[in-house]
Amino acid sequence: MPSDFANSLDSVTVDPLVRSGAPVIPGTRFPVAQLLLEVAEGKGSLETICSEYGLVLRDVRAIFAEIGTAFIKA
């Protein structure tokens, strides 16, 4: 996910001191790219992935909603 795009999302955190600036889920060090790959590879439902990694489902859904909205506007 390009940094400019990630920086424009409210539901994603980009901090050069966290994961070398890779976009992460706010309040975690969990990379958004890993989340997207796990969903794409069918590793489980969002609920399962959230449970496995201790993520908040509401935060994960916000990321998908915001990315979808950004692509619709593009």
C-alpha positions in Angstrom: 0.0 0.0 0.0 1.7 3.2 -1.1 2.5 5.5 1.8 0.6 8.6 0.4 -2.6 6.5 0.1 -2.1 5.0 3.6 -1.4 8.4 5.1 -4.8 9.6 3.7 -6.7 7.0 5.6 -8.0 7.7 9.1 -8.3 4.0 9.9 -4.5 3.3 9.3 -1.5 4.5 11.1 1.8 5.3 9.4 4.7 6.0 11.7 8.4 5.7 10.7 9.2 4.3 14.2 6.6 1.5 13.9 7.4 -1.3 11.4 9.7 1.0 9.5 6.7 3.1 8.4 4.6 0.3 7.0 0.8 1.0 7.4 -0.5 -0.7 10.5 -3.8 -1.0 12.3 -4.0 1.9 14.9 -2.9 0.9 18.4 -1.1 -2.2 17.1 2.0 -3.2 15.1 -0.1 -5.4 12.8 0.6 -4.5 9.1 -2.4 -3.7 7.0 -0.7 -5.6 4.1 -0.7 -8.8 6.2 -4.4 -8.3 6.9 -5.2 -7.9 3.2 -3.1 -10.9 2.3 -4.7 -13.2 4.9 -8.1 -12.2 3.7 -7.2 -12.7 0.0 -5.6 -16.1 0.7 -8.8 -17.2 2.5 -7.0 -17.7 5.9 -10.4 -17.2 7.6 -13.2 -14.8 8.2 -12.5 -11.3 9.5 -13.7 -12.5 12.9 -11.3 -15.4 12.9 -8.3 -13.3 11.8 -9.2 -10.7 14.4 -9.5 -13.3 17.1 -6.2 -14.9 16.1 -4.2 -11.7 16.2 -6.1 -9.8 19.0 -7.5 -7.2 16.6 -10.7 -5.3 17.0 -13.2 -6.3 14.3 -14.7 -2.7 14.2 -11.2 -1.3 13.4 -10.6 -4.0 10.7 -14.0 -3.3 9.1 -13.2 0.4 9.1 -10.1 -0.2 7.1 -11.9 -2.2 4.4 -14.7 0.4 4.3 -12.3 3.3 3.9 -10.2 1.6 1.3 -13.4 0.7 -0.7 -14.6 4.3 -0.4 -11.3 5.7 -1.6 -11.3 3.4 -4.7 -14.9 4.4 -5.5 -14.0 8.1 -5.4 -10.8 7.6 -7.5 
